[in-house]
Amino acid sequence: MERFDHLGNFLNSNKNGGTVVKDRTRLHDGIVGGVVTLGVLLGYFVGPSWFLLPALIGVLLIQSYFTGFCPVYYTLDRIAASKTGIGASKSA
């Protein structure tokens, strides 16, 4: 799990501080950038239908601008909640 040590700041920082926003944004940009780059490379080397992947990411980015919902942020928030126990039910 050393590969995901950079998630520590995202998961353990104060939500009101700038650290979480910065780390969360950087993590989002890395995930989206990686998927777009992967889609372009697969489209070039494997087949043109893979160009639909970066197109889908573009549509999701436009959709998230208007609605405020981003699947990547949603997933990151769910992972953070499960790691820190926020929102998890605790049985006595």
Residue pairs with C-beta under 8 A, 6 or more apart in sequence:
6 23
6 27
7 27
7 79
7 83
9 19
9 20
9 23
10 20
10 23
10 24
10 27
10 76
10 80
11 79
11 80
11 83
11 84
12 84
13 19
13 20
13 23
14 20
24 73
24 76
27 76
28 70
28 72
28 73
28 76
31 72
32 57
32 61
32 72
35 53
35 54
35 57
36 53
36 54
36 57
38 53
39 50
39 51
39 52
39 53
39 54
39 57
40 51
40 54
42 50
42 53
43 49
43 50
43 51
43 53
43 54
60 70
60 71
63 69
64 70
80 86
81 87
81 88
82 88
